[in-house]
Amino acid sequence: MAKEIERKFLVTDSSFMNKVVSEKHIVQGYLSTDVRATIRVRIINDSAVITVKGKNEGAVRDEWEYPIPVDDARQMLERISTGALIDKTRYIVKHDGKTWEIDSFHSPVDGLTVAEIELTDPEEQFTLPSFIGKEVTGDPAYYNSSIAKIAGK
């Protein structure tokens, strides 16, 4: 079992685009959005994974992720996902020795842009890029599972 230590922030402008080193198209949906165990299926370009995440405790939570066949992922998303599917582009940005993942949502919340940084320790120090705004770590309104659930009603 892995631990995910992640902080999340709103993005204030598109200046991050000048620092993008790669990008991915992601479509994802949820088989469960229960707080104790969120189960997500994600298609990333031409591959797919299923991920189980435990309850957040601040910026830390348990996480298990496994590759699955893309056809299986598509069937799960079509047949048994709950809520809306999320369609977004993930931009990878390097800043001051750290990797930032910038998610620009196309659906169901077109225009929302959120930045995440994964850390090795909850107290790890890092510098904020100029495009970073308000921190939303731990705010359920910005969990992808919440976005899918609310938009899918």
Solvent accessible surface area in square Angstrom, and as a share of the most:
residue,aa,sasa,rsa
1,M,147,0.65
2,A,56,0.44
3,K,120,0.51
4,E,8,0.04
5,I,22,0.11
6,E,24,0.11
7,R,63,0.23
8,K,18,0.08
9,F,5,0.02
10,L,41,0.20
11,V,22,0.13
12,T,88,0.51
13,D,69,0.36
14,S,76,0.49
15,S,48,0.31
16,F,9,0.04
17,M,90,0.40
18,N,136,0.70
19,K,87,0.37
20,V,40,0.23
21,V,91,0.52
22,S,53,0.34
23,E,102,0.46
24,K,72,0.30
25,H,84,0.38
26,I,1,0.00
27,V,35,0.20
28,Q,0,0.00
29,G,0,0.00
30,Y,7,0.02
31,L,43,0.21
32,S,29,0.19
33,T,28,0.16
34,D,81,0.42
35,V,100,0.58
36,R,191,0.70
37,A,38,0.30
38,T,16,0.09
39,I,47,0.24
40,R,19,0.07
41,V,0,0.00
42,R,18,0.07
43,I,19,0.10
44,I,36,0.18
45,N,82,0.42
46,D,134,0.69
47,S,61,0.39
48,A,3,0.02
49,V,22,0.13
50,I,38,0.19
51,T,0,0.00
52,V,45,0.26
53,K,16,0.07
54,G,12,0.12
55,K,120,0.51
56,N,39,0.20
57,E,137,0.62
58,G,54,0.52
59,A,18,0.14
60,V,31,0.18
61,R,41,0.15
62,D,36,0.19
63,E,35,0.15
64,W,83,0.29
65,E,85,0.38
66,Y,121,0.46
67,P,116,0.73
68,I,34,0.17
69,P,84,0.53
70,V,32,0.18
71,D,91,0.47
72,D,60,0.31
73,A,0,0.00
74,R,116,0.42
75,Q,80,0.36
76,M,44,0.20
77,L,12,0.06
78,E,135,0.61
79,R,179,0.65
80,I,101,0.51
81,S,30,0.20
82,T,66,0.38
83,G,41,0.39
84,A,22,0.17
85,L,73,0.36
86,I,0,0.00
87,D,42,0.22
88,K,0,0.00
89,T,15,0.09
90,R,20,0.07
91,Y,27,0.10
92,I,20,0.10
93,V,0,0.00
94,K,107,0.46
95,H,38,0.17
96,D,101,0.52
97,G,83,0.80
98,K,55,0.23
99,T,56,0.32
100,W,0,0.00
101,E,37,0.17
102,I,0,0.00
103,D,3,0.01
104,S,26,0.17
105,F,5,0.02
106,H,81,0.36
107,S,49,0.32
108,P,44,0.27
109,V,52,0.30
110,D,115,0.60
111,G,63,0.60
112,L,41,0.20
113,T,27,0.16
114,V,6,0.04
115,A,0,0.00
116,E,12,0.05
117,I,1,0.01
118,E,98,0.44
119,L,14,0.07
120,T,122,0.71
121,D,66,0.34
122,P,58,0.37
123,E,134,0.60
124,E,34,0.15
125,Q,154,0.68
126,F,41,0.17
127,T,71,0.41
128,L,94,0.47
129,P,4,0.03
130,S,103,0.67
131,F,2,0.01
132,I,19,0.10
133,G,25,0.24
134,K,132,0.56
135,E,67,0.30
136,V,4,0.03
137,T,41,0.24
138,G,37,0.36
139,D,50,0.26
140,P,78,0.49
141,A,57,0.44
142,Y,49,0.19
143,Y,52,0.20
144,N,20,0.10
145,S,15,0.10
146,S,20,0.13
147,I,13,0.06
148,A,0,0.00
149,K,90,0.38
150,I,116,0.59
151,A,43,0.33
152,G,37,0.35
153,K,195,0.83
